[in-house]
């Protein structure tokens, strides 16, 4: 399929096909245990009491970045995980403040970014670490990886953290999208929303936002660095 304008393709997929997914790692591999110590699992309770899962990543000892469409009534944040199930060390941390981007559009997923302030500071260990955020967004990052516990074909969360390499595409699109893109089935899918797009020296360049059968979208962190830092200073 020839892609003349990524924005047109994205809008067609979102508005006409209705096949947006938010999760499983396709075409990936099991991650080395605790090799992604910044990874966070979000267990969320919706307003109808339904339980859902999203991902996030630590950027300090008290703040997590995730996707705005992961908004919920209650959040339990799990850090330092490798196995999703049967982990006796799993202890949920509550969220004292959820800050979705004020211009988030749930239909188009533009500005799909949220900051979570934890109710207590986490202790950094070999298994729990923050990740640096990319500050330069004027080039297309290379050697990118997405990781997560997204749903398997059996509609269950993956037992262990998985990861996959993705190649970002250099396409002309409106700058107001503030996003990176990758094409094809390989990449994140149902359950991986909010996880980091990590590139070039282990730096977070993006946030998993939207996944369809042919297109993956990642919110572009360098474009929101001022927004993130501004809200962190308000704690």
ABEGO torsion letter per residue (X at the ends): XBBABAAAAAAAAAAAAGABBABBBBGBBBBBBGABAABBBBBBBBAAGBBBBBBBBBABAABBBBBAAABBABBBBBBGBABABGBAABBBBBBABBBBBAABBAAAGBGBBBBBBBABBBBBBAABBBBBBBABAABBBBGBBBBEABBBAAGBBBABBBBBBBBBBBBBBBAAAGBBBBBEABEBBBGABGBBBBBGGGBBABBBABBBAABBBBBBAAAAAAAAAAAAAAX
